[in-house]
């Protein structure tokens, strides 16, 4: 790891300091999310409360929808802010508080509530956490991009994922212990309390980030001009438009992710604590994948990582369809984890390279706005499972992952190719 972290840019002590602060913020946030993983733990809780496949399908819809839509409402405002840190800290706090509400709700009140009301309250709280993250993302991502040299960004996001995954293995072990030791629903309530506590620990690292200079003053737009400019970007930027198509297809391919754990527990008659085991498998996979693919991204660009991300989802679906034993099914979570880690490393990072520095908040928000409607596919995932079974859903996801793979391969250009050509000229 030391070799991959060596860089001439670390000669600047502020760059090095900010790199490590961002690294450990992300790592601790990943640990926090491992306690209530949206791929393993959260679906099991919703299944126990509601017994509804439709409710499980709502998890990725609410998370992605809440995370994607509000960004465009503040992106133009974020562009105008010279110093981003203060705004980022305020919104980061709002991103963390809903997890405390869920913890109190599950630990103290969930058994007293009607299952439908309980499900609505928990999923609504998840939505508020996602909205908090959405309001935070344009400022946070622009700040990180400003503080981190382009040739360090791949490694930063990779090692955030790696260290977070190492901690997440510990987190998965804690999940197993807590789910086996404490009665339901207090066991899940404890996991949400741990999530909030560790998220606040990660917040401390954000406090110490050093933002020395403001962003360059951008060309300012009124609201009407800004909306017109959004349409202009979509019309003129062909490569960005093709990336948006691939991103939308990737979302459709991943409608299966919330159902893998529930399917395995039902198919192999497993205890709920296996959600922790699946989390551990995912975290170990993310460690290996993030180290390797973070290096690949910095060396060759982010497109190749997204191509692999689509391939891993397809592989996970195929394994889920044919696995006769739970030991083989573990590789489903390997594929799902590699897809997740590759998107964490490269999805927004490639957007930062497609656009100019001053347009980063706009492009990031526009990316999530355009692709957000496709998260509604999670609802259809629940409907497909309820009416046709898990296997049909996995086949549909495989076909979308294949489409994503081909579109990325033949339609999306690596933005660094154009940067290199411009520098050569």
Phi, psi and omega in degrees: 000323180302320180297317182289335180274349180290133179202144176297336180291342178284357173295334174276112187298328180290319177300315181296315180300311180296323178303311184287326176296315177295323179299311185283333171300310181295322181296315180292325177296321177296320176300315180302315181290338179292334178291332183229038186318129179288348178265338186232299188285310184301315178298325179294319178297313181297323178296319180293324182284314193250337187058030187242122173293327179298317180296322177297318178296336179286340184302303179293332179295310181294317182296308183289321179296313178294327182283334188263316190295310189293342186303319185294338182288335183243357185299318180294323176296317181297324178302326186280344184280124178288308178260122188268341192299314183300315178297317181299319182294319180296314182287330178295326177293318177297331178291333187266330187298323181301333180293328176293320178298316179298320181300313180296317181299311184290317186290319189256331194236346193299325183285342181273349187261153170300137183306322180293318178294318180299316180297318179297316182295317181291315180292326176294319178295321174300320178297319178295322176297320179294318178297319176301318177295325180294316179293332180280328193300311183302315179290317180298312184292322178294321178295314179298317180296323180291321184278348186239124179300149183304326181277004175248348189294318179300315180292322179300308182293327178294314184282335166302315180292319182296306182296322176298321180290322176300313176295327180293332174298317175297318178300316178298322177296318178297322177301313180301312183298314183292317180294329179276334188268319185256149180287156173287138006260005183299329180298316178290324177300318178298319179298321179289324175298316178299321178302311181296317182298314182290325175299322178290330174296320179294328180299328180300321180295326178295328181299331186263004175299143181247113178254101189280322185232150176284162172294151175302145180296117182278166171292122186274144181233142167286173184299316180294317178297322182295316179297317178299322181292326177300314178294324179296320178299313181296326182285319189268327187270088185297315183294321176296320179297318178294324176297319180298323176298314180295323180294321178295317177296324178297319177298317179296322180295328186269015175295344181281341194297326182285349186256350183300311184294315180297318178299314181296317180297321179287315185295318185256008178053056184263158174287157179302330183296345176296342174301324176292320178297316178297323178297317179299315178301317180295318183293318178298319179296321180292327177300307183296313184294320184291322178300310185291310187283338172295319177295318179299319181297315180292330184273319188242353182105173189265346181299316183299325178295320180291327174299313178296323180301316179295322180295320183293326175296316178299318178297318179299318180296318180297318180294320179299326182288330189248354186292120178270344182225155184294330180298323176287328181294339177305328182290341172299317181285335172297311179297318179296320180292320180294321175300314182297314183292323178294322177292323177297322181285320197238344187296302180280336181293324177291328177296320179297336179268339177287326187251175177279166183300315185289341182264002183306310180301322181293313182294319179296313180295319180295321176304310184287331177292313184294321183273347184303318181303336182286345177291343176297346177300336177300327176298316180292333175300314177296321179294318179299314180298316183296323186263330187235350177101163181298322185299320179298318178299318181293326177293316178299316180296322178298317181296321177292323179294323177295319178297319178298314180304311183291321181294315178299318185295319190251345186247331184262128179266143174293117184299334180292339177297318180288323178297318180295319180295320180294319179294324180295320179293000000 
